[in-house]
Amino acid sequence: MSATRRRDRAAKDKLTPGQHLRAEIERLGLDQVVVRKATGVSRQTINNIVNDRQPISRAMAGKLGRLTGRSSDYWLRASFSIAPRAEPLAKSGAGAARPFGGGVLVNYQITQAVKNGIIGMDPFDEANVRPASVDLTLGDVLITAEGKTINIGGGQSFTLKGDRTVNVSTRERIELPQDYIGRVGTIASLAKIGIFTSVGLQIAPGFSGHLQFCIFNSGRDNIELSSGMPIISMEIIPLSVLPAMNGGGAKRPRRTRRRP
């Protein structure tokens, strides 16, 4: 076989980044609308990429990595090998081999997932990674029960007295792929002294942003809150299949002001 024929045959066994993205969208049971919403770009941008009219940028590679459970470097390849056709993940009930298998991610898996761009966490400090979770820290701003906004950055702190609450958010911005969830709770050392966090049980698939929650001091002693201190612990869990993105859910409760 001549060198030219070998090159032509090798080219037939490869997919362009756009063709591979189209195949991944089908495999995961998604459509371009879902991909557009998950990546925050226009539908035309997605259409241009899958039709090879636009390359995948590094920023887009990171977003596609979080959506598909692959690294950002994976999406920066010049070409992809043709894999055997598989049923869409959402319909088959059993997808292709996952990067981290099932169950709660352990310490080295968490670190690898963040470094590979599968899990978005900014800033990320490996010192906060625990055996099967990662500690998240306080941001610079908190809001008291009276509605007063207080900045605790730059070495400042706030004294949370007993039987008082305060609203806070994490310093870290979290981004989860569409087939991962997070579970959060109070760090054990703080729970032992009566500090509890009021936060939703689950961080939903595809979540992007800072976690917002309420801290309650049920103990007798005051506690000093400062920016950057570990406050809640998060487990990261890959789902067995991609959930249906139907946008449903219960209505949010209406908040009303208490009369004096």
C-alpha positions in Angstrom: 0.0 0.0 0.0 1.4 3.4 -1.0 2.1 6.2 1.5 -0.6 8.3 -0.1 -3.2 5.5 0.3 -2.2 4.9 3.9 -2.7 8.6 4.7 -6.1 8.6 2.9 -7.2 5.5 4.9 -6.0 7.0 8.2 -7.9 10.2 7.4 -11.1 8.2 6.9 -10.6 6.7 10.4 -10.5 10.1 12.0 -13.2 12.7 13.0 -12.7 16.5 13.0 -13.4 18.2 16.4 -16.8 19.3 15.0 -17.8 15.9 13.9 -16.7 14.4 17.2 -18.7 17.0 19.1 -21.8 16.1 17.1 -21.2 12.4 17.9 -20.8 13.2 21.6 -24.0 15.3 21.7 -25.9 12.3 20.2 -24.2 9.8 22.5 -25.2 11.8 25.6 -28.8 12.2 24.3 -28.5 16.0 24.1 -29.4 18.6 21.5 -27.8 21.9 20.5 -30.2 23.9 22.7 -29.1 22.0 25.8 -25.4 22.4 24.8 -25.9 26.1 24.2 -27.5 26.6 27.7 -24.8 24.5 29.4 -21.9 26.3 27.8 -23.3 29.8 27.7 -22.7 30.4 24.0 -25.1 31.1 21.1 -26.7 28.3 19.2 -25.0 29.6 16.1 -21.6 29.1 17.7 -22.5 25.4 18.5 -23.7 25.0 14.9 -20.5 26.5 13.5 -18.4 24.2 15.6 -20.2 21.0 14.7 -20.1 21.9 11.0 -16.3 22.7 11.2 -16.8 26.4 10.4 -15.3 27.5 13.8 -12.5 25.9 15.9 -12.9 24.9 19.5 -11.3 27.6 21.6 -9.6 26.9 25.0 -12.4 28.6 26.9 -15.0 26.5 24.9 -12.9 23.3 25.5 -13.2 23.9 29.3 -17.0 24.2 29.0 -17.3 21.2 26.8 -15.1 19.3 29.3 -17.5 20.0 32.1 -20.5 19.1 30.0 -19.1 15.8 28.8 -17.0 14.7 31.7 -13.7 15.0 29.7 -10.7 17.2 30.1 -10.4 20.6 28.3 -7.2 19.3 26.6 -9.2 16.4 25.2 -11.3 18.9 23.2 -8.3 20.7 21.9 -7.1 17.7 19.8 -6.8 18.2 16.0 -8.7 15.0 15.3 -10.4 12.1 17.0 -10.5 8.3 16.3 -13.8 6.9 15.2 -15.2 4.8 18.0 -17.9 2.1 17.6 -21.4 3.7 17.6 -23.1 3.6 21.0 -26.7 4.2 22.1 -27.3 7.7 23.6 -26.4 7.8 27.2 -29.8 9.1 28.4 -31.7 6.4 26.5 -29.4 3.4 27.1 -29.4 3.4 30.9 -25.7 2.5 30.8 -23.2 4.8 29.2 -19.6 4.4 28.1 -16.9 4.0 30.7 -16.8 7.0 33.0 -13.5 8.8 33.9 -14.0 8.1 37.6 -16.5 5.2 37.7 -19.4 5.5 40.2 -19.7 6.5 43.8 -18.3 9.5 45.7 -15.0 10.8 44.3 -12.0 10.3 46.7 -9.2 12.8 47.2 -6.9 12.1 44.2 -9.9 11.8 41.9 -11.2 15.2 43.1 -7.8 16.8 42.4 -7.5 15.2 39.0 -11.1 16.2 38.0 -10.4 19.8 38.9 -7.0 19.9 37.2 -8.5 18.3 34.0 -11.3 20.8 33.9 -14.1 18.2 34.5 -15.1 19.9 37.7 -14.8 23.7 37.8 -13.5 25.1 41.1 -12.0 28.5 41.3 -9.9 29.2 43.4 -8.8 25.6 44.1 -6.5 24.7 47.0 -5.3 21.1 47.3 -4.9 21.6 51.0 -8.7 21.7 51.3 -9.2 18.2 49.7 -10.2 15.5 52.3 -10.3 11.7 51.8 -13.7 11.8 50.1 -14.7 15.5 50.0 -13.4 19.0 49.6 -13.8 21.9 52.0 -15.2 25.1 50.6 -14.4 28.5 52.2 -16.1 31.7 53.1 -16.3 34.6 50.6 -15.6 38.2 51.4 -19.1 39.4 52.0 -21.9 38.4 54.5 -25.3 39.7 55.2 -26.7 39.8 58.8 -30.2 38.8 59.8 -31.0 42.6 59.8 -30.0 42.9 56.2 -26.7 44.7 56.8 -23.9 43.8 54.3 -20.5 43.4 55.9 -17.1 42.9 54.2 -14.8 40.4 56.0 -12.0 40.5 53.4 -8.6 41.9 53.9 -8.0 40.4 57.3 -11.3 41.6 58.8 -13.7 39.3 60.7 -17.3 39.2 62.0 -18.4 37.9 65.4 -21.3 35.6 65.1 -23.0 35.5 68.5 -25.0 32.6 69.9 -28.5 32.1 68.6 -27.8 34.3 65.6 -27.7 33.7 61.8 -25.8 35.2 58.9 -26.1 34.7 55.1 -22.9 34.0 53.3 -21.5 32.5 50.1 -18.4 30.5 49.2 -15.3 32.1 47.9 -15.0 29.2 45.4 -17.1 29.3 42.2 -18.3 25.8 41.4 -19.1 24.4 38.0 -20.5 20.8 37.6 -21.0 18.8 34.4 -24.5 17.8 33.5 -24.0 14.3 34.9 -22.4 15.1 38.3 -24.0 16.3 41.5 -22.6 17.7 44.8 -23.6 17.1 48.4 -22.7 19.6 51.1 -22.8 19.9 54.8 -21.2 21.6 57.8 -17.6 20.8 58.5 -17.5 18.3 61.4 -15.2 20.5 63.6 -17.7 23.4 63.4 -20.7 21.2 64.0 -19.1 20.0 67.2 -19.3 23.5 68.7 -22.8 24.2 67.5 -22.3 25.8 64.1 -24.7 24.7 61.5 -25.2 25.6 57.9 -28.6 25.8 56.2 -28.1 24.8 52.6 -29.8 22.6 50.0 -29.1 18.9 50.2 -27.8 18.7 46.6 -25.9 20.8 44.2 -27.8 20.1 40.9 -26.2 18.8 37.7 -24.9 21.6 35.6 -24.7 24.1 38.5 -22.5 27.1 38.0 -21.8 29.8 40.6 -21.0 30.4 44.2 -22.9 28.4 46.8 -25.1 30.6 49.0 -26.3 29.5 52.4 -27.1 30.5 56.0 -24.9 29.9 59.1 -26.5 29.5 62.5 -24.6 29.6 65.8 -26.6 27.4 68.2 -23.8 27.3 70.8 -23.1 29.5 73.8 -19.8 30.9 72.5 -19.2 33.5 69.9 -17.3 32.5 66.7 -15.2 34.7 64.5 -16.0 34.4 60.8 -13.3 35.5 58.3 -12.8 35.3 54.6 -11.1 32.1 53.4 -11.9 30.0 56.5 -13.2 26.5 55.6 -17.0 26.4 56.4 -18.7 23.5 54.5 -17.7 20.2 53.0 -18.7 19.0 49.5 -18.9 15.5 48.2 -18.7 15.1 44.4 -20.7 12.2 42.8 -20.9 11.2 39.1 -24.4 10.0 38.0 -24.8 6.7 36.3 -26.7 8.3 33.3 -27.3 11.8 32.1 -30.6 13.2 33.5 -33.3 14.5 31.2 -33.1 18.3 31.0 -36.8 19.2 31.1 -36.5 22.3 33.3 -39.2 21.0 35.6 -39.4 21.4 39.3 -41.5 22.6 42.2 -42.4 26.3 42.4 -40.3 28.4 44.7 -41.9 29.6 47.9 -42.8 33.3 48.1 -41.0 35.3 50.6 -43.0 37.9 52.6 -41.8 40.4 55.2 -42.8 39.8 58.8 -45.0 42.6 60.1 -43.7 44.5 63.1 
